């Protein structure tokens, strides 16, 4: 069927760390080698940073910040993601 987009909603939730690493590797393989675009909804910031190129932070359904993943700074995290 050759999809162009894969949507993953918290694929690392309640998964053992060694399995999360396999998921991480597989997501990156799908993106880099198969050219598949992946929309990742994820609360675990370290996981998202490892596999993501860009980020979009939502608040009440609206984008409040977006950029390349390497520009997701500690101040943005503290301001928009801290509880």
Helices and strands as residue ranges (DSSP letters): E 5-9, H 17-34, E 37-41, H 45-51, E 54-59, E 62-68, G 69-71, H 74-80
